[in-house]
Amino acid sequence: MAFLEIDNVVKSFGSGASQARVLGGISLALSRGEFVAIVGYSGAGKTTLMSCLAGLIKPDSGCVRLDGKEVKGPGPERAVVFQNYSILPWLSVYDNILLGVEQVFRKMSRREKQAHVMHYIEMVNLGPARHKLPSELSGGMRQRVSVARALAMKPQVLLMDEPFSALDALTRATLQDELTRIFSTDKTTVLMITNDVDEGILLADRIVPLSMGPSAVLGPEVAVEIARPRDRKGLNHMPEFKRIRKQVFDYLLGPGRRAETGAVAAEERAAPELTPKEATSKRRTFVRPAVLAEAAT
């Protein structure tokens, strides 16, 4: 039996004629200790799917199950790392992480909580910054706080919603390496959503492409059978890396792009042709053919 199961999840927003179906029936199963990356376009519905997994919104139909139990709301067994850090600006690094620990481990002694928090602060290399406020941290350091807070809750599943997309390339690479090290140590089940195919290949055991919306669906999954640890420089020269990358892009740029865009394409084809007409001011204007015909009469 799957550890985390997404069973035909459908989600729409709005009502009546303005209703928009975002997710068109998403199904996916993860084993315990597996790292899976869902890769798709911006605006395809990745964050909506993540919100369903976190229990923040309820699917219209279908369900999410964790260890055989249906997810009906937020819970400490599922920790989320968002793209925008989501840490409290008036609390220090230490206190941001302690806040989550106190909610989950109420029976821990004060000394045990301190040791627990410091363990995860050191894990993400933020020991010297433990008393700093978020305003005193770089973007990469803030995201480390988010990761440390999520891991300190000892979740059964770590949900990551494009956690590194807002970071510069160097910081992003550093945090990818940190996540790889943490995953290899803790073996937490991870579901990451990203729009970076290379990031998925670097980090995940499997990559599952998500089609363009509306009514997004998952495409054929691709196993990443490349030994760990993976070297990002070495990956570029591996035939297996190139094969996986091509397979994912072939879907995203092919069936995954065309699946739900027929109506848009038809509207684009139906757009009126514009004919150039030279104005006396030497400024080029564009006039509909119907306007030209009327002018000729």
C-alpha positions in Angstrom: 0.0 0.0 0.0 1.2 3.5 -0.9 2.4 5.7 2.0 1.1 9.0 0.4 -1.7 8.6 -2.1 -3.4 11.2 -4.3 -6.5 9.6 -5.6 -8.2 11.3 -8.6 -8.2 14.8 -7.1 -10.3 17.4 -8.9 -10.4 21.0 -7.9 -12.2 24.0 -9.4 -12.6 27.6 -8.4 -15.5 30.0 -9.1 -19.1 29.0 -10.0 -21.4 28.9 -12.9 -20.1 30.1 -16.2 -17.0 31.6 -14.5 -16.0 28.3 -12.9 -12.4 27.2 -13.8 -11.2 23.7 -13.3 -7.6 23.8 -12.1 -6.9 20.1 -11.4 -8.5 17.6 -13.8 -8.1 14.4 -11.9 -4.6 13.9 -10.2 -3.5 10.5 -9.1 -0.1 9.7 -7.6 1.4 7.3 -5.1 4.6 7.7 -3.0 6.4 5.0 -1.0 7.7 5.8 2.4 11.1 7.5 2.2 10.8 8.4 -1.5 11.6 11.8 -3.0 9.2 12.7 -5.9 9.3 15.9 -7.9 6.3 17.2 -9.8 7.5 19.5 -12.6 5.2 21.8 -14.5 4.4 25.3 -15.9 3.8 28.3 -13.7 0.0 28.7 -13.2 -0.7 25.0 -14.0 -2.1 24.3 -10.6 1.0 23.1 -8.7 0.3 25.2 -5.6 -3.4 24.2 -5.6 -2.3 20.6 -5.6 0.1 21.3 -2.7 -2.6 23.0 -0.8 -4.8 19.9 -1.1 -2.0 17.7 0.2 -1.4 20.1 3.1 -5.1 20.0 4.0 -5.4 23.8 3.4 -8.1 23.3 0.8 -10.5 20.5 0.1 -10.7 18.8 -3.3 -14.1 18.9 -5.1 -13.7 15.1 -5.6 -11.1 12.5 -4.9 -9.0 12.5 -1.8 -5.5 12.4 -0.3 -4.5 9.6 2.0 -1.5 9.4 4.3 -0.7 5.9 5.6 -4.2 4.8 4.8 -6.0 7.7 6.5 -7.8 10.4 4.5 -6.3 13.9 4.9 -9.1 16.2 6.1 -7.1 19.2 7.3 -3.6 20.5 8.3 -1.6 18.3 10.5 2.0 18.0 12.0 2.6 14.8 10.1 2.8 17.0 6.9 5.2 20.0 7.0 5.2 22.5 4.2 8.0 24.7 2.9 6.6 27.5 0.9 8.3 29.6 -1.8 7.9 32.9 0.2 9.7 31.7 3.4 6.6 32.1 5.7 8.5 32.8 8.9 7.4 35.3 11.5 9.4 38.6 11.2 9.3 39.4 14.9 10.8 36.1 16.0 14.5 35.1 15.9 15.7 32.1 13.9 15.7 30.1 17.1 12.2 31.2 18.2 10.7 30.6 14.7 11.8 27.0 14.9 10.9 26.6 18.6 7.3 27.8 17.8 6.8 24.7 15.6 8.5 22.4 18.0 6.3 23.6 20.9 3.2 22.9 18.9 4.2 19.3 18.1 6.2 18.2 21.1 4.3 19.5 24.0 5.6 16.9 26.5 9.3 17.7 25.8 11.2 19.3 28.6 12.6 22.8 28.1 16.1 21.4 27.8 15.0 18.8 25.3 13.3 21.4 23.2 16.4 23.6 23.2 18.6 20.7 22.1 16.1 19.7 19.5 15.9 23.2 18.0 19.7 23.6 18.0 20.1 20.3 16.2 18.1 21.5 13.2 19.6 25.0 13.3 23.1 23.4 13.0 21.8 21.0 10.4 21.1 24.0 8.1 24.3 25.8 9.1 22.6 28.7 10.9 24.2 28.3 14.3 25.9 31.8 14.3 22.6 33.4 13.2 20.3 31.7 15.7 19.5 35.0 17.5 19.0 37.1 14.4 15.6 38.3 13.1 14.5 37.5 9.5 15.1 41.1 8.5 18.8 40.5 9.3 19.0 37.4 7.1 19.5 36.9 3.3 16.8 35.2 1.3 18.7 31.9 1.3 19.1 32.0 5.1 15.4 32.7 5.5 14.6 29.7 3.4 17.0 27.6 5.6 14.9 28.6 8.6 11.8 27.4 6.8 13.4 24.1 6.0 14.8 23.7 9.6 11.4 24.5 11.1 9.6 22.0 8.9 12.2 19.2 9.6 12.2 20.0 13.4 8.6 19.0 13.5 9.7 15.5 12.4 7.0 15.2 9.8 6.2 12.0 8.0 6.0 13.9 4.7 7.9 17.1 3.7 5.9 19.1 1.1 8.0 21.7 -0.8 6.2 24.2 -3.0 8.9 25.7 -5.3 11.1 26.4 -2.3 14.1 27.7 -4.2 12.6 29.4 -7.2 13.0 32.9 -5.7 16.6 32.5 -4.9 19.7 33.4 -6.9 21.5 30.6 -8.7 24.4 30.3 -6.2 22.1 30.2 -3.1 19.7 27.8 -4.9 22.6 25.4 -5.6 23.7 25.6 -1.9 20.3 24.8 -0.6 19.8 22.0 -3.1 23.0 20.5 -1.7 21.7 21.0 1.9 18.4 19.3 1.0 20.3 16.3 -0.6 22.4 15.9 2.5 19.4 16.1 4.9 17.3 13.7 2.8 20.1 11.2 2.7 20.4 11.4 6.6 16.7 11.5 7.7 15.1 9.7 4.8 11.9 11.8 5.1 9.3 11.2 2.4 9.5 14.3 0.2 7.1 15.7 -2.5 8.6 18.7 -4.2 6.8 20.9 -6.7 9.1 22.8 -9.1 9.3 24.3 -12.6 12.9 23.4 -13.0 13.5 20.0 -14.7 17.2 19.9 -13.9 16.4 20.5 -10.2 14.1 17.5 -10.2 16.7 15.3 -11.8 19.3 16.4 -9.3 17.2 15.7 -6.2 14.4 13.3 -6.9 13.9 9.5 -7.3 11.0 10.1 -9.7 9.9 13.0 -11.8 6.2 13.4 -12.8 5.3 16.2 -15.3 2.1 18.2 -14.8 0.3 19.4 -17.9 -0.6 23.0 -18.6 -4.0 24.0 -17.2 -6.8 24.5 -17.0 -7.8 21.0 -15.9 -4.2 20.0 -15.4 -3.3 16.3 -15.3 -0.1 14.3 -14.6 1.9 12.9 -17.4 4.0 9.7 -17.5 6.4 9.5 -14.7 10.2 9.1 -15.2 12.4 7.2 -12.8 15.7 8.9 -12.0 18.1 5.9 -11.7 21.2 7.9 -11.2 23.3 7.0 -8.1 23.6 9.4 -5.2 25.3 11.7 -4.4 24.7 13.4 -7.7 27.1 16.0 -9.0 25.4 18.8 -10.9 28.5 19.3 -13.1 28.8 15.6 -13.9 25.1 15.2 -14.7 25.4 17.4 -17.8 27.7 14.8 -19.3 25.6 11.7 -18.5 23.5 10.1 -21.3 20.9 9.1 -18.7 20.5 12.7 -17.5 20.0 13.8 -21.1 17.5 11.0 -21.7 15.4 11.9 -18.6 15.5 15.6 -19.4 14.4 15.0 -23.0 11.6 12.7 -21.9 10.2 15.2 -19.5 10.5 18.1 -21.9 9.0 16.1 -24.7 5.8 15.7 -22.6 5.8 19.3 -21.3 6.3 20.8 -24.8 4.1 18.2 -26.5 1.0 16.5 -25.0 1.3 18.4 -21.8 1.2 21.8 -23.5 -1.5 20.9 -26.1 -3.9 19.0 -23.9 -6.0 21.9 -22.8 -5.0 24.8 -25.1 -7.2 24.0 -28.1 -9.8 26.7 -27.3 -7.1 29.3 -26.8 -5.4 28.4 -30.1 -8.7 28.7 -31.9 -9.3 32.1 -30.5 -5.8 33.1 -31.6 -6.4 31.8 -35.1 -9.7 33.7 -35.3 -8.1 37.1 -34.5 -8.6 39.6 -37.4 -5.7 40.3 -39.7 -4.2 43.8 -39.4 -3.1 45.7 -42.5 -0.3 48.3 -42.2 -1.1 51.8 -43.4 1.4 54.6 -43.6 0.3 57.8 -41.8 1.2 61.2 -42.9 3.2 61.6 -39.7 5.5 58.8 -40.8 4.2 56.7 -37.9 3.1 53.3 -38.9 -0.5 52.4 -37.8 -2.5 49.2 -38.1 -6.1 49.3 -39.3 -8.6 46.4 -39.6 -9.4 45.4 -43.3 -13.0 46.3 -42.7 -12.0 49.9 -41.9 -10.0 50.1 -45.1 -12.9 48.8 -47.2 -15.2 51.4 -45.6 -12.8 54.1 -46.3 -12.5 53.2 -49.9 -16.2 53.7 -50.4 
